[in-house]
Amino acid sequence: MNILAIIPARSGSKSVKDKNIRFIGDKPMLAYSIDHALKSKFINRVIVSTDSIKYAKIAREYGAETPFLRPKEYSTDTSLDIDVFKHCIDYLDRNEKYNPDIVVQLRPTYPIRNIQDIDNMIEIILKNPQVDSVRSITVAKETPYKMWLKGDNGKIKPLINTIPEGYNLPRQQLPTVYYQNASIDIIRTNVITEQGSMSGENIYGYVMEDNFDIDTEEEFVQASSYILNGNYL
């Protein structure tokens, strides 16, 4: 069983400058995701997909492979995960005749993970052939049943209207809602190559308590403090 971890680490960042290689604790941020993948009992190959020679060198120093540099057209602010992953899978097929059965996405902006969560999620997809993908989720702090869309005329309408006047109900009477926390995605390769999807139709939600995705300077400081206090998983 070939299980490939792909860590997408493009260069540059508008919110936190060069956050993928910025030191957090004692090493660059992307090194944490490499370490998580290498410590998994299921993952047997780790590749960093980057458009930067500098990033690639750092990735190799921490144990990942960088068999290619990602093309610029897949390295913009609006690039889609599906294009990044298709490029990697196609490259490996063309140049190495290597075809993973399962692909694991570990975003480099998530330096704090429990490696057991990675293995638990892989085990779910291995034991359930009907599952296309497993995605990490966290309970949402705000409920979308009390969110609104505002028109140009000033009128508003509920974002979700499956429950009559759900916006007027106590939160306790509304369904528990989850959001994807961007920590771990497990996908069958054929879902990517044949369906052109990063999830497929049968998606299993793996609930996690924490969310350490870094997109702002404040989140970087919080995660750094967490690691420096000895809480690194």
C-alpha positions, 0 to 999 in steps of 0.5 A: 500500500503506497501512502503518500503525504503531500505538503503544499508549501508555496513561497511568499505569504501576504498575511504572515511573510514567508510563514511556511519557512518562518521559525516557530520554536526551533525550526521552520514551520513546514518542518513540523508537518514533515516531522508529523508525516515521517512519524506516521506508521502508515505514510511511506513517502513524504513530498513537499510541493513548492515553487521555491528552490530555497523552500525545497532545500529546507524541506530536504534538510528535514527529511522530505523529498522535493522531486520537482518545483511546482509551476508558477501557475499552480503557486498563486493566491488563488491556486486550487488544491486539486491542481497542486495535487494533480500536478504532483501525482501526474509528475510521479506517474510520468517520471517514476511510474509511482502511483500512490493508493492514498494521498495525505494532505498536511498543510504546512500552516498547521505546526501542531498536530497529534500524529495519532490523529493522522494514523486514525484517519488513515485507518478509517479509510483503509477499513472503509472502502466506501469512503472517498476521503476523511477530513478533520473537522472541529465544532464551530463556535458560531452557528450558520443558522444565525447568519445572514446574506445582505443584498444591495437593497439592504434586505437580509435573508438567512444563510440557511433556511432548512429550519423555519426561523432557525435564527430565532431559536435558542442555540441549544435547539439548533444542530451542532455544526462543524467546520473543516480545520485544515489540519489533515485530509486523507484522499483516495488517489483515484478520487483526485485523478478520476473525479477531479475532486479533493473529497469525492462524495462519501466524506468521513468527518474526523472530529478534533478539539483543537485548531492551530491553522496559522493565517495571521500574525496573532495565530502565529504568536499563539502557536509559537507560545504553545510550542515554546511552553512544551506543548508540541505534539 
